[in-house]
Amino acid sequence: QHKRKRENTMSDIWIYHERQEALLCGQHALNNLVQAAVFSPDSLALIAHQLDEMELTYMAQNDEGGVNSKDYIKRVQEGSGNVDE
C-alpha cells in the first residue's frame, strides 16, 4: 500500500524565533540559527571556559616564550573577556 506524500502548505512551515531579552543576543541568534532552544547561558559559559582553557594551553606551549611571554602573563592577569565572572 502506497501512501501519498502530502504536499507542504504554508501552514506546515514554521520558523523558530526567540525574542531578545536580558542582553543574551548571542544565545538568541544561535538558537534562531539552529531553529531550536539548544543554547542556554550556562551552556555558552561552559563553551567559553573551554575555549579559554584551550587558548591558555596553546599560548603556554608556543615557542614565543610560553608561560614566560608577555602575552601569556598579560592574558592570565586580565582573566577572561569571554565570560562574566
Biopython code that builds the backbone (N, CA, C, O; Angstrom):
import numpy as np
from Bio.PDB.StructureBuilder import StructureBuilder

atoms = [
    (1, "GLN", "N", (0.848, -1.175, 0.000)),
    (1, "GLN", "CA", (0.000, 0.000, 0.000)),
    (1, "GLN", "C", (0.896, 1.241, 0.000)),
    (1, "GLN", "O", (1.785, 1.374, 0.841)),
    (2, "HIS", "N", (0.658, 2.125, -0.929)),
    (2, "HIS", "CA", (1.431, 3.350, -1.041)),
    (2, "HIS", "C", (0.692, 4.495, -0.369)),
    (2, "HIS", "O", (-0.523, 4.646, -0.493)),
    (3, "LYS", "N", (1.467, 5.287, 0.341)),
    (3, "LYS", "CA", (0.881, 6.495, 0.932)),
    (3, "LYS", "C", (1.339, 7.665, 0.096)),
    (3, "LYS", "O", (2.519, 7.798, -0.229)),
    (4, "ARG", "N", (0.407, 8.491, -0.240)),
    (4, "ARG", "CA", (0.757, 9.694, -0.990)),
    (4, "ARG", "C", (1.434, 10.687, -0.074)),
    (4, "ARG", "O", (0.971, 10.945, 1.036)),
    (5, "LYS", "N", (2.517, 11.232, -0.540)),
    (5, "LYS", "CA", (3.198, 12.259, 0.232)),
    (5, "LYS", "C", (2.378, 13.533, 0.175)),
    (5, "LYS", "O", (2.024, 14.022, -0.898)),
    (6, "ARG", "N", (2.090, 14.048, 1.337)),
    (6, "ARG", "CA", (1.313, 15.285, 1.408)),
    (6, "ARG", "C", (2.202, 16.455, 1.038)),
    (6, "ARG", "O", (3.329, 16.561, 1.521)),
    (7, "GLU", "N", (1.724, 17.296, 0.222)),
    (7, "GLU", "CA", (2.491, 18.470, -0.157)),
    (7, "GLU", "C", (2.436, 19.498, 0.968)),
    (7, "GLU", "O", (1.419, 19.671, 1.640)),
    (8, "ASN", "N", (3.566, 20.169, 1.145)),
    (8, "ASN", "CA", (3.626, 21.208, 2.173)),
    (8, "ASN", "C", (2.755, 22.387, 1.779)),
    (8, "ASN", "O", (2.710, 22.804, 0.621)),
    (9, "THR", "N", (2.080, 22.898, 2.762)),
    (9, "THR", "CA", (1.335, 24.126, 2.565)),
    (9, "THR", "C", (1.971, 25.182, 3.462)),
    (9, "THR", "O", (2.800, 24.859, 4.313)),
    (10, "MET", "N", (1.594, 26.414, 3.279)),
    (10, "MET", "CA", (2.157, 27.478, 4.107)),
    (10, "MET", "C", (1.897, 27.235, 5.590)),
    (10, "MET", "O", (2.695, 27.657, 6.427)),
    (11, "SER", "N", (0.815, 26.574, 5.930)),
    (11, "SER", "CA", (0.521, 26.321, 7.340)),
    (11, "SER", "C", (1.428, 25.240, 7.923)),
    (11, "SER", "O", (1.508, 25.104, 9.144)),
    (12, "ASP", "N", (2.117, 24.465, 7.072)),
    (12, "ASP", "CA", (3.035, 23.436, 7.536)),
    (12, "ASP", "C", (4.433, 23.987, 7.829)),
    (12, "ASP", "O", (5.236, 23.322, 8.483)),
    (13, "ILE", "N", (4.718, 25.165, 7.362)),
    (13, "ILE", "CA", (6.050, 25.738, 7.502)),
    (13, "ILE", "C", (6.064, 26.669, 8.702)),
    (13, "ILE", "O", (5.201, 27.535, 8.842)),
    (14, "TRP", "N", (7.051, 26.483, 9.562)),
    (14, "TRP", "CA", (7.188, 27.360, 10.715)),
    (14, "TRP", "C", (8.649, 27.741, 10.871)),
    (14, "TRP", "O", (9.541, 27.024, 10.419)),
    (15, "ILE", "N", (8.878, 28.850, 11.501)),
    (15, "ILE", "CA", (10.222, 29.341, 11.764)),
    (15, "ILE", "C", (10.356, 29.576, 13.258)),
    (15, "ILE", "O", (9.542, 30.272, 13.866)),
    (16, "TYR", "N", (11.401, 28.983, 13.848)),
    (16, "TYR", "CA", (11.677, 29.168, 15.270)),
    (16, "TYR", "C", (12.251, 30.561, 15.463)),
    (16, "TYR", "O", (13.119, 30.985, 14.699)),
    (17, "HIS", "N", (11.782, 31.270, 16.461)),
    (17, "HIS", "CA", (12.302, 32.607, 16.732)),
    (17, "HIS", "C", (12.254, 32.891, 18.231)),
    (17, "HIS", "O", (11.223, 32.715, 18.880)),
    (18, "GLU", "N", (13.393, 33.335, 18.766)),
    (18, "GLU", "CA", (13.441, 33.798, 20.149)),
    (18, "GLU", "C", (13.582, 35.304, 20.131)),
    (18, "GLU", "O", (14.418, 35.851, 19.412)),
    (19, "ARG", "N", (12.781, 35.955, 20.909)),
    (19, "ARG", "CA", (12.931, 37.404, 21.058)),
    (19, "ARG", "C", (14.100, 37.679, 21.993)),
    (19, "ARG", "O", (14.359, 36.934, 22.938)),
    (20, "GLN", "N", (14.793, 38.763, 21.704)),
    (20, "GLN", "CA", (15.937, 39.137, 22.540)),
    (20, "GLN", "C", (15.455, 39.575, 23.917)),
    (20, "GLN", "O", (14.490, 40.328, 24.047)),
    (21, "GLU", "N", (16.145, 39.088, 24.933)),
    (21, "GLU", "CA", (15.880, 39.535, 26.296)),
    (21, "GLU", "C", (17.171, 39.447, 27.101)),
    (21, "GLU", "O", (18.022, 38.599, 26.830)),
    (22, "ALA", "N", (17.311, 40.302, 28.064)),
    (22, "ALA", "CA", (18.418, 40.287, 29.033)),
    (22, "ALA", "C", (19.800, 40.291, 28.388)),
    (22, "ALA", "O", (20.717, 39.644, 28.894)),
    (23, "LEU", "N", (19.960, 41.000, 27.297)),
    (23, "LEU", "CA", (21.263, 41.135, 26.635)),
    (23, "LEU", "C", (21.880, 39.792, 26.253)),
    (23, "LEU", "O", (23.101, 39.645, 26.270)),
    (24, "LEU", "N", (21.053, 38.825, 25.913)),
    (24, "LEU", "CA", (21.536, 37.498, 25.516)),
    (24, "LEU", "C", (21.452, 37.320, 24.001)),
    (24, "LEU", "O", (21.024, 36.275, 23.511)),
    (25, "CYS", "N", (21.868, 38.362, 23.263)),
    (25, "CYS", "CA", (21.686, 38.346, 21.810)),
    (25, "CYS", "C", (22.452, 37.197, 21.155)),
    (25, "CYS", "O", (21.965, 36.621, 20.181)),
    (26, "GLY", "N", (23.637, 36.849, 21.663)),
    (26, "GLY", "CA", (24.390, 35.739, 21.088)),
    (26, "GLY", "C", (23.640, 34.425, 21.226)),
    (26, "GLY", "O", (23.569, 33.641, 20.280)),
    (27, "GLN", "N", (23.083, 34.188, 22.400)),
    (27, "GLN", "CA", (22.308, 32.964, 22.643)),
    (27, "GLN", "C", (21.103, 32.912, 21.719)),
    (27, "GLN", "O", (20.852, 31.889, 21.081)),
    (28, "HIS", "N", (20.360, 34.003, 21.642)),
    (28, "HIS", "CA", (19.156, 34.017, 20.814)),
    (28, "HIS", "C", (19.499, 33.869, 19.337)),
    (28, "HIS", "O", (18.784, 33.190, 18.600)),
    (29, "ALA", "N", (20.587, 34.498, 18.898)),
    (29, "ALA", "CA", (20.999, 34.386, 17.497)),
    (29, "ALA", "C", (21.367, 32.941, 17.154)),
    (29, "ALA", "O", (20.986, 32.438, 16.097)),
    (30, "LEU", "N", (22.108, 32.271, 18.046)),
    (30, "LEU", "CA", (22.470, 30.871, 17.800)),
    (30, "LEU", "C", (21.237, 29.968, 17.781)),
    (30, "LEU", "O", (21.103, 29.116, 16.904)),
    (31, "ASN", "N", (20.342, 30.153, 18.743)),
    (31, "ASN", "CA", (19.126, 29.333, 18.772)),
    (31, "ASN", "C", (18.261, 29.583, 17.548)),
    (31, "ASN", "O", (17.673, 28.647, 17.005)),
    (32, "ASN", "N", (18.176, 30.822, 17.111)),
    (32, "ASN", "CA", (17.411, 31.112, 15.893)),
    (32, "ASN", "C", (18.071, 30.461, 14.687)),
    (32, "ASN", "O", (17.382, 29.966, 13.796)),
    (33, "LEU", "N", (19.401, 30.457, 14.652)),
    (33, "LEU", "CA", (20.131, 29.856, 13.541)),
    (33, "LEU", "C", (19.880, 28.351, 13.457)),
    (33, "LEU", "O", (19.642, 27.821, 12.372)),
    (34, "VAL", "N", (19.932, 27.662, 14.599)),
    (34, "VAL", "CA", (19.734, 26.210, 14.602)),
    (34, "VAL", "C", (18.260, 25.819, 14.703)),
    (34, "VAL", "O", (17.922, 24.636, 14.668)),
    (35, "GLN", "N", (17.386, 26.821, 14.827)),
    (35, "GLN", "CA", (15.938, 26.623, 14.839)),
    (35, "GLN", "C", (15.453, 25.757, 16.003)),
    (35, "GLN", "O", (14.539, 24.947, 15.848)),
    (36, "ALA", "N", (16.086, 25.940, 17.187)),
    (36, "ALA", "CA", (15.662, 25.218, 18.389)),
    (36, "ALA", "C", (16.327, 25.862, 19.602)),
    (36, "ALA", "O", (17.320, 26.579, 19.474)),
    (37, "ALA", "N", (15.769, 25.596, 20.769)),
    (37, "ALA", "CA", (16.333, 26.120, 22.025)),
    (37, "ALA", "C", (17.466, 25.201, 22.469)),
    (37, "ALA", "O", (17.307, 24.419, 23.406)),
    (38, "VAL", "N", (18.607, 25.297, 21.794)),
    (38, "VAL", "CA", (19.749, 24.428, 22.042)),
    (38, "VAL", "C", (20.699, 25.047, 23.062)),
    (38, "VAL", "O", (21.207, 24.352, 23.942)),
    (39, "PHE", "N", (20.938, 26.342, 22.945)),
    (39, "PHE", "CA", (21.939, 27.021, 23.763)),
    (39, "PHE", "C", (21.283, 27.775, 24.920)),
    (39, "PHE", "O", (20.272, 28.454, 24.745)),
    (40, "SER", "N", (21.881, 27.639, 26.103)),
    (40, "SER", "CA", (21.439, 28.373, 27.295)),
    (40, "SER", "C", (22.620, 29.227, 27.760)),
    (40, "SER", "O", (23.746, 29.012, 27.312)),
    (41, "PRO", "N", (22.379, 30.187, 28.645)),
    (41, "PRO", "CA", (23.513, 30.951, 29.177)),
    (41, "PRO", "C", (24.569, 30.050, 29.812)),
    (41, "PRO", "O", (25.766, 30.295, 29.660)),
    (42, "ASP", "N", (24.137, 29.021, 30.516)),
    (42, "ASP", "CA", (25.085, 28.102, 31.164)),
    (42, "ASP", "C", (25.900, 27.310, 30.147)),
    (42, "ASP", "O", (27.109, 27.147, 30.317)),
    (43, "SER", "N", (25.252, 26.816, 29.091)),
    (43, "SER", "CA", (25.991, 26.032, 28.095)),
    (43, "SER", "C", (26.979, 26.913, 27.345)),
    (43, "SER", "O", (28.078, 26.464, 27.018)),
    (44, "LEU", "N", (26.612, 28.150, 27.068)),
    (44, "LEU", "CA", (27.535, 29.057, 26.386)),
    (44, "LEU", "C", (28.683, 29.465, 27.298)),
    (44, "LEU", "O", (29.805, 29.646, 26.823)),
    (45, "ALA", "N", (28.434, 29.613, 28.587)),
    (45, "ALA", "CA", (29.513, 29.914, 29.539)),
    (45, "ALA", "C", (30.501, 28.752, 29.611)),
    (45, "ALA", "O", (31.710, 28.967, 29.696)),
    (46, "LEU", "N", (29.990, 27.526, 29.577)),
    (46, "LEU", "CA", (30.852, 26.348, 29.589)),
    (46, "LEU", "C", (31.737, 26.322, 28.341)),
    (46, "LEU", "O", (32.935, 26.052, 28.430)),
    (47, "ILE", "N", (31.149, 26.601, 27.190)),
    (47, "ILE", "CA", (31.927, 26.657, 25.949)),
    (47, "ILE", "C", (33.001, 27.734, 26.039)),
    (47, "ILE", "O", (34.137, 27.512, 25.622)),
    (48, "ALA", "N", (32.652, 28.894, 26.579)),
    (48, "ALA", "CA", (33.622, 29.993, 26.716)),
    (48, "ALA", "C", (34.774, 29.593, 27.633)),
    (48, "ALA", "O", (35.930, 29.900, 27.342)),
    (49, "HIS", "N", (34.472, 28.913, 28.736)),
    (49, "HIS", "CA", (35.531, 28.457, 29.648)),
    (49, "HIS", "C", (36.441, 27.441, 28.948)),
    (49, "HIS", "O", (37.661, 27.477, 29.109)),
    (50, "GLN", "N", (35.840, 26.543, 28.176)),
    (50, "GLN", "CA", (36.640, 25.553, 27.450)),
    (50, "GLN", "C", (37.547, 26.237, 26.430)),
    (50, "GLN", "O", (38.707, 25.855, 26.278)),
    (51, "LEU", "N", (37.029, 27.237, 25.736)),
    (51, "LEU", "CA", (37.849, 27.978, 24.774)),
    (51, "LEU", "C", (38.970, 28.735, 25.478)),
    (51, "LEU", "O", (40.086, 28.800, 24.962)),
    (52, "ASP", "N", (38.692, 29.305, 26.645)),
    (52, "ASP", "CA", (39.731, 29.985, 27.427)),
    (52, "ASP", "C", (40.855, 29.015, 27.791)),
    (52, "ASP", "O", (42.034, 29.346, 27.664)),
    (53, "GLU", "N", (40.483, 27.818, 28.243)),
    (53, "GLU", "CA", (41.490, 26.821, 28.609)),
    (53, "GLU", "C", (42.324, 26.418, 27.400)),
    (53, "GLU", "O", (43.542, 26.272, 27.500)),
    (54, "MET", "N", (41.669, 26.239, 26.261)),
    (54, "MET", "CA", (42.390, 25.880, 25.036)),
    (54, "MET", "C", (43.351, 26.995, 24.634)),
    (54, "MET", "O", (44.487, 26.734, 24.236)),
    (55, "GLU", "N", (42.888, 28.231, 24.740)),
    (55, "GLU", "CA", (43.722, 29.378, 24.383)),
    (55, "GLU", "C", (44.958, 29.450, 25.278)),
    (55, "GLU", "O", (46.073, 29.617, 24.785)),
    (56, "LEU", "N", (44.764, 29.324, 26.590)),
    (56, "LEU", "CA", (45.891, 29.386, 27.522)),
    (56, "LEU", "C", (46.868, 28.230, 27.303)),
    (56, "LEU", "O", (48.081, 28.421, 27.381)),
    (57, "THR", "N", (46.352, 27.053, 27.034)),
    (57, "THR", "CA", (47.213, 25.902, 26.754)),
    (57, "THR", "C", (48.050, 26.152, 25.513)),
    (57, "THR", "O", (49.252, 25.889, 25.503)),
    (58, "TYR", "N", (47.413, 26.659, 24.471)),
    (58, "TYR", "CA", (48.131, 26.970, 23.237)),
    (58, "TYR", "C", (49.195, 28.035, 23.490)),
    (58, "TYR", "O", (50.334, 27.896, 23.045)),
    (59, "MET", "N", (48.828, 29.090, 24.200)),
    (59, "MET", "CA", (49.786, 30.164, 24.484)),
    (59, "MET", "C", (50.956, 29.648, 25.325)),
    (59, "MET", "O", (52.095, 30.067, 25.115)),
    (60, "ALA", "N", (50.694, 28.750, 26.270)),
    (60, "ALA", "CA", (51.734, 28.219, 27.143)),
    (60, "ALA", "C", (52.706, 27.328, 26.378)),
    (60, "ALA", "O", (53.871, 27.215, 26.759)),
    (61, "GLN", "N", (52.242, 26.700, 25.307)),
    (61, "GLN", "CA", (53.067, 25.745, 24.575)),
    (61, "GLN", "C", (53.725, 26.330, 23.337)),
    (61, "GLN", "O", (54.471, 25.633, 22.650)),
    (62, "ASN", "N", (53.461, 27.599, 23.039)),
    (62, "ASN", "CA", (54.059, 28.149, 21.824)),
    (62, "ASN", "C", (55.549, 28.402, 22.029)),
    (62, "ASN", "O", (56.042, 28.417, 23.157)),
    (63, "ASP", "N", (56.244, 28.595, 20.934)),
    (63, "ASP", "CA", (57.699, 28.777, 21.026)),
    (63, "ASP", "C", (58.109, 30.253, 21.041)),
    (63, "ASP", "O", (59.223, 30.608, 20.655)),
    (64, "GLU", "N", (57.195, 31.093, 21.490)),
    (64, "GLU", "CA", (57.485, 32.521, 21.597)),
    (64, "GLU", "C", (57.551, 32.958, 23.059)),
    (64, "GLU", "O", (57.191, 34.086, 23.394)),
    (65, "GLY", "N", (58.009, 32.065, 23.916)),
    (65, "GLY", "CA", (58.150, 32.403, 25.329)),
    (65, "GLY", "C", (57.269, 31.598, 26.245)),
    (65, "GLY", "O", (57.511, 31.561, 27.451)),
    (66, "GLY", "N", (56.250, 30.949, 25.710)),
    (66, "GLY", "CA", (55.381, 30.109, 26.526)),
    (66, "GLY", "C", (54.799, 30.857, 27.710)),
    (66, "GLY", "O", (54.304, 31.975, 27.567)),
    (67, "VAL", "N", (54.861, 30.237, 28.878)),
    (67, "VAL", "CA", (54.272, 30.837, 30.075)),
    (67, "VAL", "C", (55.038, 32.065, 30.553)),
    (67, "VAL", "O", (54.561, 32.798, 31.419)),
    (68, "ASN", "N", (56.219, 32.288, 29.993)),
    (68, "ASN", "CA", (57.013, 33.459, 30.363)),
    (68, "ASN", "C", (56.840, 34.628, 29.390)),
    (68, "ASN", "O", (57.427, 35.692, 29.583)),
    (69, "SER", "N", (56.045, 34.429, 28.362)),
    (69, "SER", "CA", (55.852, 35.507, 27.385)),
    (69, "SER", "C", (54.979, 36.615, 27.980)),
    (69, "SER", "O", (54.152, 36.377, 28.860)),
    (70, "LYS", "N", (55.189, 37.818, 27.479)),
    (70, "LYS", "CA", (54.393, 38.961, 27.946)),
    (70, "LYS", "C", (52.908, 38.740, 27.668)),
    (70, "LYS", "O", (52.061, 39.063, 28.501)),
    (71, "ASP", "N", (52.595, 38.187, 26.495)),
    (71, "ASP", "CA", (51.190, 37.962, 26.131)),
    (71, "ASP", "C", (50.510, 36.974, 27.079)),
    (71, "ASP", "O", (49.375, 37.191, 27.503)),
    (72, "TYR", "N", (51.206, 35.897, 27.403)),
    (72, "TYR", "CA", (50.633, 34.898, 28.305)),
    (72, "TYR", "C", (50.397, 35.493, 29.692)),
    (72, "TYR", "O", (49.323, 35.336, 30.272)),
    (73, "ILE", "N", (51.404, 36.171, 30.208)),
    (73, "ILE", "CA", (51.297, 36.771, 31.548)),
    (73, "ILE", "C", (50.171, 37.801, 31.583)),
    (73, "ILE", "O", (49.395, 37.849, 32.537)),
    (74, "LYS", "N", (50.086, 38.623, 30.542)),
    (74, "LYS", "CA", (49.023, 39.638, 30.474)),
    (74, "LYS", "C", (47.647, 38.971, 30.405)),
    (74, "LYS", "O", (46.707, 39.411, 31.066)),
    (75, "ARG", "N", (47.534, 37.916, 29.610)),
    (75, "ARG", "CA", (46.249, 37.204, 29.454)),
    (75, "ARG", "C", (45.803, 36.600, 30.785)),
    (75, "ARG", "O", (44.622, 36.664, 31.125)),
    (76, "VAL", "N", (46.723, 36.023, 31.530)),
    (76, "VAL", "CA", (46.393, 35.413, 32.830)),
    (76, "VAL", "C", (45.975, 36.498, 33.821)),
    (76, "VAL", "O", (45.027, 36.313, 34.585)),
    (77, "GLN", "N", (46.680, 37.629, 33.808)),
    (77, "GLN", "CA", (46.349, 38.706, 34.738)),
    (77, "GLN", "C", (44.983, 39.330, 34.422)),
    (77, "GLN", "O", (44.230, 39.669, 35.336)),
    (78, "GLU", "N", (44.667, 39.480, 33.150)),
    (78, "GLU", "CA", (43.401, 40.111, 32.745)),
    (78, "GLU", "C", (42.206, 39.195, 32.951)),
    (78, "GLU", "O", (41.087, 39.671, 33.145)),
    (79, "GLY", "N", (42.424, 37.911, 32.913)),
    (79, "GLY", "CA", (41.309, 36.979, 33.007)),
    (79, "GLY", "C", (40.564, 36.884, 31.684)),
    (79, "GLY", "O", (41.028, 37.380, 30.657)),
    (80, "SER", "N", (39.436, 36.258, 31.723)),
    (80, "SER", "CA", (38.666, 36.024, 30.503)),
    (80, "SER", "C", (37.843, 37.241, 30.104)),
    (80, "SER", "O", (37.241, 37.908, 30.945)),
    (81, "GLY", "N", (37.830, 37.511, 28.829)),
    (81, "GLY", "CA", (36.915, 38.524, 28.304)),
    (81, "GLY", "C", (35.683, 37.854, 27.703)),
    (81, "GLY", "O", (34.790, 38.516, 27.175)),
    (82, "ASN", "N", (35.656, 36.525, 27.797)),
    (82, "ASN", "CA", (34.569, 35.770, 27.177)),
    (82, "ASN", "C", (33.413, 35.473, 28.117)),
    (82, "ASN", "O", (32.299, 35.209, 27.665)),
    (83, "VAL", "N", (33.663, 35.514, 29.416)),
    (83, "VAL", "CA", (32.658, 35.108, 30.400)),
    (83, "VAL", "C", (32.592, 36.149, 31.512)),
    (83, "VAL", "O", (33.622, 36.622, 31.994)),
    (84, "ASP", "N", (31.400, 36.494, 31.904)),
    (84, "ASP", "CA", (31.239, 37.358, 33.079)),
    (84, "ASP", "C", (31.533, 36.525, 34.314)),
    (84, "ASP", "O", (30.881, 35.512, 34.569)),
    (85, "GLU", "N", (32.502, 36.956, 35.060)),
    (85, "GLU", "CA", (32.878, 36.196, 36.268)),
    (85, "GLU", "C", (31.947, 36.519, 37.402)),
    (85, "GLU", "O", (32.100, 35.981, 38.499)),
]
sb = StructureBuilder()
sb.init_structure("model")
sb.init_model(0)
sb.init_chain("A")
sb.init_seg("    ")
for serial, (resi, resn, name, xyz) in enumerate(atoms, 1):
    if name == "N":
        sb.init_residue(resn, " ", resi, " ")
    sb.init_atom(name, np.array(xyz, "f"), 0.0, 1.0, " ", f" {name:<3s}", serial, name[0])
structure = sb.get_structure()
